[in-house]
Every structure is written in C-alpha cells, then in structure tokens.
C-alpha cells in the first residue's frame, strides 16, 4: 500500500454519496451497464441497483471468445470494484427497498408530466431510474416513480443512449451537490467507512477474513494492517 494510493482511497471514500443512486430496470447490454457504473463512480455514487433482465446480470464478453464470460467477471472489472451493486427480483421490490431508505425515484421517461431534468433537486435522497435500451422504463415503473425527467433534445433523434442519459443526469446531480457542499465532508457512517476502507485497500485480505469468518483488523493512520499478536 503506497502512501499515494492510501490517500486516494481515503479521498474518494470521503466523497461517496450514500443518498444518490441509480436503478437500472433490465438494462442488459454489458457496455451500457458498465458505462453507467463508471459514471456512478465518477460522481461518487456509493451503490447502484439493478433489476436484471431474464439473462441475469450483464456479462463482459469473454476475451478471445464468441460467448459470454463467467458471471463473476461482471462485478470484478474497473468501476464495479468501487461501486456496490444490489439486485432486486422485480420492480415493486426495488421500489419498496429504495422508498424504505428514503429515496425519491425519478424515471428518465418521456410523458406529459415529465420535467426538464435540471428542475429536480438532487441534493435530496435521489434515485435515477433507467430503462431498457430499446423500450425505456416499463409502464409499471413509470407509474411507481415519484417523477419523470427528460433531457431536452434539439436534433432529429428523440432519445440518448441509456448510459449517456445516465451521465447527463448524474453530472447535474453532482453539480447541485457540489454547490450544496455535499462533497466537503465524509457522509458515510464511521463503521461503514472503516469497512469499505479495508475492503478497498486490501481486497484479498478482506476476502480471506470473510471466508474465515473473522472481523477485519484495524488499520493504522498510514494504512498498515494492525494484526493482533
């Protein structure tokens, strides 16, 4: 653990936003799924949510093969190492989970009641709902959502790629939160901060501790593991 990496891990964790998230409703293409997670990491989302399509969690194409990779590959690449992912069996259970945690859900969905995405106050607990690549959010999800948001379009096409739309809306949320000082101090509970700090700094040791049923050892201020004698 180099001092530079230790400082970066602490700096990133200190800016994580536990009350900003996305819900992907049956997004099934790997490149869109992974791009949304990269944007989540970029704006400080702590955890994303997914209602998987029938084929399950989107998988990274196997290197050098025509098929698909193992399921574990979907959660082991780049941004997915730093953004938690919770899956839900269906739309109602996903909404129930988010509502129980105080989130308001805004669907990226064109409708008569849709408003410009910049009119929403994302400094409050907010979840951005994104639908499938071809059809968007389902009627059920649109009905359950607290509001609908749209990105004004000036061209011939009527919509953006789902991952691009996610980036546009999430960076507006980041802008609002930066102005409100949401990134100025750590917002995670101390116990969760310490847990993630160990897992991010020492993923192999964290996995070993979980397998052995052991609590994570404490870390020094310099990021060294303080093993018990």
For each residue, the residues with C-beta under 8 A, 3 or more apart:
1: 5 6 201 202 223 224
2: 5 6
3: 6 7 222 223
4: 7 8
5: 1 2 8 9 201
6: 1 2 3 9 10 201 222 223
7: 3 4 10 11
8: 4 5 11 12
9: 5 6 12 13 197 200 201 223
10: 6 7 13 14 197
11: 7 8 14 15
12: 8 9 15 16 44 82
13: 9 10 16 186 188 193 196 197 200
14: 10 11 185 186
15: 11 12 44 183
16: 12 13 44 45 46 187 188 196
17: 20 43 44 45 46 177 182 183 187
18: 46 47 187 188
19: 102 103 124 125 126 187
20: 17 43 44 45 46 122 125 126 127 170 173 177
21: 40 45 46 47 48 49 98 103 126 127 128
22: 36 40 45 48 49 127 128 129 130 166 170
23: 48 49 50 51 94 98 105 127 128 129 130
24: 27 33 36 48 49 50 51 130
25: 51 91 94 129 130 131 132 137 138 141
26: 51 52 53 131 132 138
27: 24 32 33 36 50 53 58 130 131 132 133 162
28: 33 52 53 55 58 132 133
29: 32 33 58 133
30: 33 34 58 59 60 61 74
31: 34 35 163
32: 27 29 35 36 58 133 161 162 163
33: 24 27 28 29 30 36 37 50 57 58 74
34: 30 31 37 38 58 60 77 78 79 80
35: 31 32 38 39 163 166 167
36: 22 24 27 32 33 39 40 48 130 162 163 166
37: 33 34 40 41 48 79 80 83 85
38: 34 35 41 42 78 79
39: 35 36 42 43 163 166 167 170 171
40: 21 22 36 37 43 45 48 79 83 170
41: 37 38 44 45 79 82 83
42: 38 39 170 171
43: 17 20 39 40 170 171 173 174
44: 12 15 16 17 20 41 174 177 183
45: 16 17 20 21 22 40 41 48 83 170
46: 16 17 18 20 21 83 84 188
47: 18 21 83 84 85 86
48: 21 22 23 24 36 37 40 45 83 84 85 86
49: 21 22 23 24 85 86 87 88 94 97 98 127
50: 23 24 27 33 57 85 86 87 88
51: 23 24 25 26 87 88 89 90 91 94
52: 26 28 55 56 57 87
53: 26 27 28 56 58 132
54:
55: 28 52
56: 52 53 59 71
57: 33 50 52 71 74 75 85 87
58: 27 28 29 30 32 33 34 53 74
59: 30 56 68 69 70 71 73 74
60: 30 34 68 69 73 74 77
61: 30 65 68 69
62: 65 67 68 69 70 73
63: 69
64:
65: 61 62
66:
67: 62
68: 59 60 61 62
69: 59 60 61 62 63 73 74
70: 59 62 73
71: 56 57 59 74
72: 75 76
73: 59 60 62 69 70 76 77
74: 30 33 57 58 59 60 69 71 77 80
75: 57 72 80 85
76: 72 73 80 81
77: 34 60 73 74 80 81
78: 34 38 81
79: 34 37 38 40 41 82 83
80: 34 37 74 75 76 77 83 85
81: 76 77 78 200 203
82: 12 41 79 200
83: 37 40 41 45 46 47 48 79 80
84: 46 47 48
85: 37 47 48 49 50 57 75 80
86: 47 48 49 50 97
87: 49 50 51 52 57
88: 49 50 51 91 93 94 97
89: 51 93
90: 51 93 94
91: 25 51 88 94 95 138 140 141 144
92: 95 96 140 144
93: 88 89 90 96 97
94: 23 25 49 51 88 90 91 97 98
95: 91 92 98 99 105 141 144
96: 92 93 99 100
97: 49 86 88 93 94 100 101
98: 21 23 49 94 95 101 103 105 127
99: 95 96 102 103 105
100: 96 97
101: 97 98 125
102: 19 99 125
103: 19 21 98 99 125 126 127
104: 124 125 126 127 146 147
105: 23 95 98 99 127 129 144 145 146
106: 117 120 126 127 128 129 145 146 147 148 149
107: 129 131 137 141 142 145 147 148 149
108: 117 128 129 130 131 136 137 148 149 150 151 162 165 166 169
109: 114 129 131 136 137 142 145 148 149 150
110: 114 136 148 150 158 159
111: 114 142 148
112:
113: 147 148
114: 109 110 111 148 149 150
115: 119 120 147 148 149 150
116: 119 149 150 152
117: 106 108 120 149 150 151 168 169 172
118: 172
119: 115 116 149
120: 106 115 117 126 147 149
121: 124 126 176
122: 20 126 172 173 176 177
123: 176 177 180 182
124: 19 104 121
125: 19 20 101 102 103 104
126: 19 20 21 103 104 106 120 121 122 173
127: 20 21 22 23 49 98 103 104 105 106
128: 21 22 23 106 108 149 166 169 170 173
129: 22 23 25 105 106 107 108 109 137 141 145
130: 22 23 24 25 27 36 108 137 162 165 166
131: 25 26 27 107 108 109 135 136 137 138 141 162
132: 25 26 27 28 53 135 136 137 162
133: 27 28 29 32 161 162
134:
135: 131 132 138
136: 108 109 110 131 132 159
137: 25 107 108 109 129 130 131 132 141 142 145
138: 25 26 91 131 135 141 142
139: 142 143
140: 91 92 143 144
141: 25 91 95 107 129 131 137 138 144 145
142: 107 109 111 137 138 139 145 148
143: 139 140
144: 91 92 95 105 140 141
145: 105 106 107 109 129 137 141 142 148
146: 104 105 106
147: 104 106 107 113 115 120
148: 106 107 108 109 110 111 113 114 115 142 145
149: 106 107 108 109 114 115 116 117 119 120 128 169
150: 108 109 110 114 115 116 117
151: 108 117 160 165 168 169
152: 116
153: 157 158 159 160
154:
155:
156:
157: 153
158: 110 153
159: 110 136 153 165
160: 151 153 164 165 168
161: 32 133 164 165
162: 27 32 36 108 130 131 132 133 165 166
163: 31 32 35 36 39 166 167
164: 160 161 167 168
165: 108 130 151 159 160 161 162 168 169
166: 22 35 36 39 108 128 130 162 163 169 170
167: 35 39 163 164 170 171
168: 117 151 160 164 165 171 172
169: 108 117 128 149 151 165 166 172 173
170: 20 22 39 40 42 43 45 128 166 167 173 174
171: 39 42 43 167 168 174 175
172: 117 118 122 168 169 175 176
173: 20 43 122 126 128 169 170 176 177
174: 43 44 170 171 177 178
175: 171 172 178 179
176: 121 122 123 172 173 179 180
177: 17 20 44 122 123 173 174 180 182 183
178: 174 175 181 182 183
179: 175 176
180: 123 176 177
181: 178 184 185
182: 17 123 177 178 187
183: 15 17 44 177 178
184: 181
185: 14 181
186: 13 14 193
187: 16 17 18 19 182
188: 13 16 18 46 192 193 196
189: 192 193
190: 193 194
191: 194 195
192: 188 189 195 196
193: 13 186 188 189 190 196 197
194: 190 191 197 198 216 218 219
195: 191 192 198 199 216
196: 13 16 188 192 193 199 200
197: 9 10 13 193 194 200 201 219
198: 194 195 201 202 205 206 216 217 219
199: 195 196 202 203 206 216
200: 9 13 81 82 196 197 203
201: 1 5 6 9 197 198 219 223
202: 1 198 199 205 206 225
203: 81 199 200 206 207
204: 207 208
205: 198 202 208 209 216 225
206: 198 199 202 203 209 210 216
207: 203 204 210 211
208: 204 205 211 212
209: 205 206 212 214 215 216 217
210: 206 207 213
211: 207 208
212: 208 209
213: 210
214: 209
215: 209
216: 194 195 198 199 205 206 209
217: 198 209 225 226 227 228
218: 194 226
219: 194 197 198 201 223 224 225 226
220: 223 224 225 226
221:
222: 3 6
223: 1 3 6 9 201 219 220
224: 1 219 220
225: 202 205 217 219 220
226: 217 218 219 220
227: 217
228: 217
229:
